[in-house]
Amino acid sequence: MSYIKITKRFQDLSLEQLYQILHLRNEVFIVEQNCAFQDIDHIDQQCHHFMLYGDGKLIAYARIVPAGVLYEEASIGRIITHLSVRGTGVGIKMMDMILSDVEELLGLQPLRIGAQLWAQKFYEKFGFVKSSEIYDEDGIDHIKMIRKL
C-alpha cells in the first residue's frame, strides 16, 4: 500500500477532508469504542491536522495541538487508525511522521498526551513516559504521558 501524508491547519482543510476526519473520529471513538462523548470541542480550529491516506482512503489521523491550548506543553490528540489497517505497522509509521511534523511545525519541545491505558506500551516506544495515575475519561481508563527533550 502506498501512503500519502497531508498535514494542514484547520482553516486550510477542504470540506471533504474535514468530513473524512470527523467520519473517522466518529467511527472509531464513538461507534467502535461505544463511547458517547463530545468529539467536537472547539479545539480543532487551533490545531494542525495530520492525515494519512492509503489507496485514496483516510486510514490514520491525529491533531497536533500547540502548547497552551490543552496543556502547558504541545500535544498530540485524537490519534487513530482505521480498523482495516491495525496490526499492519501503520500506527508506527504514522507516529514517526507525526513526531517529525511536530518538530517541523512547532520546534523541538516536550509533548504531552492523554493516552488510553491499553496503548501505553505503544507510546513508550516513541519516548513517552507515564506522568499521571490512571483516570477515567468517558468510561475508558486513560493516563497522561509526556515525551521530554
C-alpha positions as CSV (number, residue, x, y, z in Angstrom):
1,M,0.0,0.0,0.0
2,S,1.3,3.5,-0.8
3,Y,0.7,6.3,1.6
4,I,0.1,10.0,1.2
5,K,0.6,12.2,4.2
6,I,-1.1,15.6,4.4
7,T,-0.8,18.0,7.4
8,K,-2.9,21.2,7.3
9,R,-4.1,23.9,9.7
10,F,-7.8,23.8,10.3
11,Q,-8.6,26.7,8.1
12,D,-6.8,25.1,5.2
13,L,-8.7,21.8,5.3
14,S,-11.1,21.2,2.4
15,L,-14.7,20.4,3.3
16,E,-14.1,16.8,2.1
17,Q,-11.0,16.5,4.3
18,L,-12.9,17.8,7.3
19,Y,-15.8,15.4,6.6
20,Q,-13.4,12.4,6.3
21,I,-11.7,13.4,9.6
22,L,-15.0,13.7,11.5
23,H,-16.3,10.5,10.0
24,L,-13.2,8.5,11.0
25,R,-13.2,10.0,14.5
26,N,-16.9,9.2,14.9
27,E,-16.4,5.7,13.5
28,V,-13.6,4.9,16.0
29,F,-14.2,6.9,19.1
30,I,-18.0,6.9,19.3
31,V,-19.2,3.8,17.4
32,E,-16.4,1.3,17.7
33,Q,-15.5,2.2,21.3
34,N,-19.2,2.6,22.2
35,C,-18.4,5.9,23.9
36,A,-20.8,8.8,23.8
37,F,-18.7,11.9,24.2
38,Q,-18.5,15.4,22.7
39,D,-15.8,15.0,20.0
40,I,-16.4,18.4,18.5
41,D,-14.7,20.5,21.3
42,H,-13.7,23.8,19.7
43,I,-10.0,22.9,19.8
44,D,-9.7,21.7,16.2
45,Q,-9.6,25.3,15.0
46,Q,-6.3,25.9,16.8
47,C,-4.6,22.7,15.6
48,H,-2.7,21.2,12.7
49,H,-4.4,18.1,11.3
50,F,-2.3,15.1,10.3
51,M,-4.0,12.8,7.7
52,L,-2.6,9.6,6.3
53,Y,-4.2,8.2,3.2
54,G,-3.8,4.7,1.9
55,D,-5.2,3.8,-1.5
56,G,-7.2,7.0,-1.5
57,K,-8.8,6.4,1.8
58,L,-8.2,8.2,5.2
59,I,-6.6,5.4,7.3
60,A,-5.0,7.4,10.1
61,Y,-5.4,10.8,11.8
62,A,-4.2,12.9,14.6
63,R,-4.4,16.5,15.6
64,I,-1.3,18.5,16.7
65,V,-2.2,20.9,19.5
66,P,0.1,23.9,20.2
67,A,1.4,24.5,23.7
68,G,-1.1,26.3,26.0
69,V,-4.3,25.1,24.3
70,L,-4.9,21.8,26.2
71,Y,-1.7,21.6,28.3
72,E,1.3,23.7,29.1
73,E,3.2,21.6,26.6
74,A,2.2,20.9,22.9
75,S,0.3,17.7,22.5
76,I,-0.9,15.2,20.0
77,G,-4.5,14.0,20.3
78,R,-7.3,12.1,18.6
79,I,-4.7,9.6,17.4
80,I,-6.5,6.9,15.4
81,T,-6.0,4.3,12.8
82,H,-8.8,2.7,10.8
83,L,-9.7,-0.8,11.9
84,S,-8.7,-2.2,8.5
85,V,-5.0,-1.2,9.0
86,R,-4.5,-2.0,12.6
87,G,-1.7,-4.5,13.2
88,T,0.0,-3.7,9.9
89,G,2.6,-1.3,11.2
90,V,0.7,1.8,10.0
91,G,0.5,3.2,13.6
92,I,4.3,3.1,13.9
93,K,4.7,4.8,10.5
94,M,2.1,7.4,11.5
95,M,3.7,8.2,14.8
96,D,7.1,8.7,13.2
97,M,5.6,11.1,10.7
98,I,3.6,13.0,13.3
99,L,6.7,13.5,15.5
100,S,8.6,14.8,12.5
101,D,5.7,17.1,11.7
102,V,5.5,18.4,15.3
103,E,9.2,19.2,15.2
104,E,8.9,21.0,11.8
105,L,5.7,22.9,12.8
106,L,6.3,23.7,16.5
107,G,10.0,23.1,17.0
108,L,11.6,20.6,19.3
109,Q,9.7,20.7,22.6
110,P,8.1,18.4,25.1
111,L,4.8,16.7,24.2
112,R,2.0,15.6,26.4
113,I,-0.7,13.1,25.5
114,G,-3.8,11.7,27.2
115,A,-3.5,8.1,26.2
116,Q,-5.9,5.2,26.6
117,L,-4.3,2.9,29.1
118,W,-4.2,-0.1,26.8
119,A,-1.9,2.0,24.4
120,Q,0.7,2.9,27.0
121,K,3.3,0.4,25.7
122,F,2.8,1.7,22.1
123,Y,3.6,5.3,23.1
124,E,6.5,4.2,25.2
125,K,8.2,3.1,22.0
126,F,8.3,6.8,21.0
127,G,9.8,8.1,24.2
128,F,6.6,8.9,26.1
129,V,6.5,8.1,29.8
130,K,3.7,7.9,32.2
131,S,3.1,11.1,34.1
132,S,-0.2,10.6,35.9
133,E,-2.2,8.0,37.7
134,I,-5.0,6.2,35.8
135,Y,-8.1,8.3,35.3
136,D,-11.5,7.7,33.8
137,E,-12.4,9.7,30.7
138,D,-15.7,8.9,29.2
139,G,-15.7,5.4,30.7
140,I,-12.3,4.5,29.4
141,D,-9.1,4.2,31.5
142,H,-6.5,6.8,30.5
143,I,-3.1,8.1,31.6
144,K,-1.2,11.3,30.9
145,M,2.2,10.7,29.2
146,I,5.0,13.1,28.4
147,R,7.8,13.0,25.9
148,K,10.6,15.2,27.1
149,L,13.5,16.5,25.0
